[in-house]
Amino acid sequence: MTRRERRSRETEIALSLSLEPGTGAIDVPCGFLGHMLELLAHHAGWTLAVTARGDLQVDAHHLTEDLGITLGQALLEELRNGTGRTRYGWCALPMDGTLVLVAVDLSGRSHLGWDAPFPSPRCGDFDTELVEEFWRGFCREARTTLHVRALAVDNAHHLAEAVFKGVGRALRQALVPTEEPGSTKGIWL
């Protein structure tokens, strides 16, 4: 299990991550974001515990981005401490009238390819543009390549859920342990 903390004038985050299933707890003051983290952990097969506070009187931007950063750092540490992984994963995830295609490469290089425009700017009190910000911070710190493409969208809530669930499923596939190097370079990351 990897533990990470991030403290700034804007946020305070304590996070623990295990790549094995178990019981976690998400305590985030933004209900929508907490729900997305629960979906991600469930579909990835992780145990995730998060306690976070942020300057929500401004908006949820700092909290969302810093959670992506902290989770990405924890995943990278788990990858460095573990055995070799399959490296690649993908998922086509339907959520009612929404269909999202997700592909991940645990490449050691960060990149986010994003083609998932939200049909509305908010889900409740959460700015939907922050979904991309979360994944941008995550990819940068996890040194992971992630592509997300919305093929059909019926509403913003379903799109956000499909993205978090789809990324979870793709990561579950990419994180399967293997003895074979994921690259002809002969190194894991």
Buried (B, 14 or more C-beta within 10 A) or exposed (E): EBEBEBEEEBBBBBBBBBBEEEEBEBEBEBEBBBBBBBBBBBBBBBBBBBBBBBBBEEBBBBBBBBBBBBBBBBBBBBBEEEEBBBBBBBBBBBBEEBBBBBBBBBBBEBBBEBEBEBEEEEBEEBBBEBBBBBBBBBBBBBBBBBBBBBEBBEBBBBBBBBBBBBBBBBBBBBBEEEEEEBEEEEEBB
